[in-house]
Amino acid sequence: MSELTVPVIAVDGPGGAGKGTITQMLARELGWHLLDSGALYRLTALAATRKGVSLDDEAGLVAVAASLDVAFEPGVEGEPVRVLLDGADVTREIRTESCGNNASLVAVMQPVRDALLQRQRDFQKSPGLVADGRDMGTVVFPEAPVKIFLTASAEERARRRFNQLKDAGADVTMQDLLDEIRARDERDMNRAAAPLKPADDAQVIDSTGLSIKEVFDRCMAVAGQA
Ligand code: C5P
């Protein structure tokens, strides 16, 4: 089956807007594959740190990205997808704030993005793909028949993250999280390489004040219109 005949739902937007939860729900509901492209940038940053490659060494980072040994194993019902790097489970490790920030530093570099491009496109397999990221609808899958840009106010995203981290026992303040979210948004939206922005043909959904179920229903409605 050619790539073009396999449908893609591209879901882009800033960190903390609920893309991870929603894309997992969509993939499960439809029985489609899932691409968490942010995890690939996080894994590149983590693998580089482990190998002693500096986060400003572009050539070194490209080599790390090109040779990433990663696997995504579906989680059992209600559990997140398990992420393996060199065969070891790094599911929790890649979710830390520092790994997310490091990911956004390496993601600024076009050659690093190029090194991860085909790996992302290879996820496009029958019967369909739900793709989560920043440039799914603009760069990686520009032909996707369904494009959603899921956003939420920075305050709401910081509040959600704060609640998650507090539940996990972490010692963080709302203000620190809000500052980090704003800095990451700024970097993602203003970089030259694949900046975060809605594709021209994307439907924008603002999840501020909506429940997960409401956001999911809106996304399913958008998917059904295509
Ligand atoms: O979505 P997540 O928070 O896991 O992404 C981590 C970082 O990776 C983002 O802040 C962004 O800089 C980068 N990223 C990207 N393009 C994607 C997915 C993530 O640049 N498609």
Residues whose N, C-alpha, C, O or C-beta is under 5 A from the ligand:
A	BS01	C5P	G15 S37 G38 A39 Y41 G100 A103 S104 A107 D132 G133 R134 D135 D188
